[in-house]
Amino acid sequence: MTSARRTARTLAAAAALALAPVLAGCGTEHAGTGAADAAPGTDGGPPVRGDSSVDGSDASKYRENHAFQSTAELSPADRAEADAEVARVKAGLAGIAESRRATEPRIRAALTGLGYSSGAVTTGTFGPHRNTFVLDLGAICVEGSLDGVVNGLVTAEAHGKYLEGTGCVKPVGGH
């Protein structure tokens, strides 16, 4: 190998090593290092559920990388209403979950039968045995699923709208 080729390879390797930390920066920003130093919710926007501090730990990086899935906090009154809606939905879907007859049309029919408007109901499937649903109730979102393998399992939880602007539908992606 000639001296020129060896020098060129050495310089290329050195440049790659020097740029590696810059290129791998996603998820490594530390608190107090940028324009986004303001605490969530202090800019006049809705408060954010969860701790968004960044301290360099694995948990902190996970929170930062999943911050796009943050939801607005529910007021105490909305939280009470949301808890009641979750209980109502679980009870209303228990019959089709126990008989393992959960399909998207049956879930939709059961939810509209409970008085929810058709436009507020979104259904889907996740894997071969799980059906999912999302209810958009204004400030309150109710998400859940029916598991076709575990007889009678209905899960549901309530939260505020996603801050990414996707309403009650969980945003995909991130950084």
N, C-alpha and C positions, 0 to 999 in steps of 0.2 A: 504494500500500500504506500502511496506517495505521501509526502509530508503535507501537501495541500489538502488531500482527501481526509487525512487524519485530523487536521486542524478544522476543516469544515464540519466533520462529524462531532468533534469535541464542542465546537461553538453551538451546533444545533442541539446537542444534549443539554448544554448549559442553559440555553434559552428555554427549552422545554421545562427544565427544573425550576427556572425562575418564574415562569408563567403558571405553573401548576397551582399554587395557592390562589392566584387571581381567578383562574378558570373554575376552580372548585369552590367558589365562594358561596353558593346557594346554601342557606341554612346556617351560615356561620357569622352573621352580623351580630354584634354585641350591643347591648343597650347603651344609649348615649353616643352613638356614632353616626347619626344621620338626621334627616329632616323628619323622619317618622318617630321622633322621640316622645311625642305627646301620648299620654295615656289614652287607651281606647275609651271612647265616649266623651272625651273632654273637648272635642271640636264641634260640639253641638249635635252630633249624630247620636243614634241610639246607643245605649250601653251594650257592651259585649259580654256574653256569658263566658266564664272561664278565665283562667290566669293566662295572660299573654306575655309575661316577662321572659326575657331572653338572657340566659346566664351561661350558655355554652354547653350545658348538660345534654344528654341524649333526649331527655323528656322535654327540655326547652326547645331543642331543634325540632322535635316532633310537633310541638304546639305551633311553632313558627311556620313549619311547612304545611300544616293543616288549618292555618288561620283563615283560609278562604272559605272554610265550612262553618265559620262563626255565625251565631244566631243572635238576634236581638233579645234582650232580657224581657221577660214578661212581668208586668206589674203584679202586685199581690192579688188584686182582683182578677186579672187575667189568669194567673197561676191557679187560683181556686176554680175558675170556670174550666180551665184546661184539664185539671185533674178529674172533674166531673165528666167531661167529654171522653176522656180516656176510659173511665169506668163504663160509661154508656156504650162505647164502641166495643170494648172487650165482651161485655154481656151480649150485645147484639150479634156478634160474630161467633160466639161460642158454639152455637148449634151446628153451623156448617163446618167448623173446625173439628168438632168431636166426631162427626160422621165422615170426616176426610173427603168432603165433597167441595172443597174450596177451589174455585176457579175464578178467573177475573170477572166474568159476567155475574156469578153468584155473589161475589164480594160487593160488586157495584150495586146489585139489586138489594142486598141486605143493607148497605149503607144508605141508599136512597129511601129504602123502607123505614129507616130510622129518622127520616126527615131531612137528611142532608141533600142539597141540590146536586144534580148530576154534574154541573160545572165545577163543583167543589171537590169532586172525587177523582183521584187518579189511581189507577191500578197497574200492576206489573207482575212479572215473575222473576224470581231469582233462583237459578238452578232448577233442577227437575222437580223439586218437591215444595218449593216455597213461593207463596203468592204475597205480594206487597200491596200496600195502599197508602195514600197520602190524602189527608183532608185539609183543605185551605179554608179556615174559618175566620178570615180577616187577620187580626193580629196573632191568632193562634194557629199553629200547624200541629196536626196529629199524624204521626207516621207509625206504621206497624206492619206486621206480617202474620200469616197463618202458615204453620209448618205442617206439611203433609206426611211427614214421617213420625213426628211426635204427636200422637193423637190428642187433639183438643188444645194445642198450644197456640194461643193468640198473644202476640206482643204488641204493645202500643206505648208511645211516649209523646209528650207534647213539648213544644218549644216555640220560640218566636220565629219570625221570618229570617231567612238567610241574608246576611249583609251583602252578599255578592250580587243581589238583585234578582235572584232566581225564585223569589217567593218562598213557597213551602217545599219546592223540589230541590234536593241536595245538589249543590254545584259540583261539577266534575273538573278535574285538572288541578291547578295550583301552580307552584313554581318549582 
